[in-house]
């Protein structure tokens, strides 16, 4: 009788075992069974359909997301990371967590946007707007608390100029007029701190939001300025963060003098980023540029303290 009572007590006090996602290794972090459980817990519907190819590959939830930042080099990072045979990357920006129309579709819709991948591969998607969207960190956390996140950042002032340049060329292609950058940066004779491009470069504000849900060791920050100048060392760090075997090497990169940036070489095939990448920034008055650098000085310092590392920014 005493043994029976002791066993009953142990059953009551023994903590419930909750399935957890294993740390990423050379194999993909999410098995099909774990993926199924995630879908059941977080999607609005329970009638899930597994998209399995006859060759054994399937569509699965991403184990890694490139969360930003806009004009920080996310496309370059994704293309370089795709050189690794254990990476399966979504081609387009999905905007699942930041666009309400997409998020309402549920995780089954999200999974349908992913590439087919094999069990040993890590599925990656990138949407740069995630980093600066306040509601996204919690939504990603609710889907997968063990998600590994990649964040690529550039000098905030340079990022502002790139931000403007992209929108400017988008208007030019549609034959629509667009104001000069000075009209955005200056308001009543002072720096226009309400300009959206400036707000996107206040990295410490957005990072604080992510750190409410994910510890710093789940977020790897890629130095976008260094990635442009010498990509291989930065990609090596990403491989280590994702626990990938070292497959990418220096010979996968070559400098294209015509374009002025590094291109990729994969199995003898050479390819460069789209011509929209690496566009020249507009000429900005030196004093205005100094105002921009001065404005970002304190926010940058706060960001350095937040993440425990510094970057070579103005």
CORVENHU-V345140 format. One line per field, one symbol per residue. phi: phi as a letter, one per 30 degrees, with the letter a starting at -180 (. if undefined). burial: # if it has 9 or more other ideal C-beta (glycine too) atoms within 8 Angstrom, else .. A space follows every 50 residues. Layout:
BEGIN
phi: ???
burial: ???
END
This chain:
BEGIN
phi: .ddddddddddddddddcebddddbdcddcddddeddddddcddbccdbd ccdddjdadbddcbbddlcehcjddddddddddddccccddcddhddcce eddddidddeddddddbdedccdbbbbedeecceddeddddddadceccc bcbbeeddddddddeddedddddchcdbdddddddcbhibdddddedddd cdeddddeddddcbdedcbcccdddddddadeeddeddedddhdddcdbe ddbbdcdddiadccbbhiccacdedddidddddbeeddddddddddeded dddeddciacbdce
burial: .......................#...###.#.#######..#....#.. #......########################.##.#####...#####.. .##..######.#####...#############..######.##.##### ###################.##........##.###....##..#.#### ####.######.##...###########..##.######.##.#..##.. .##..#....#####.......#...#...##.#...##.###.##..## .###.##...#.#.
END
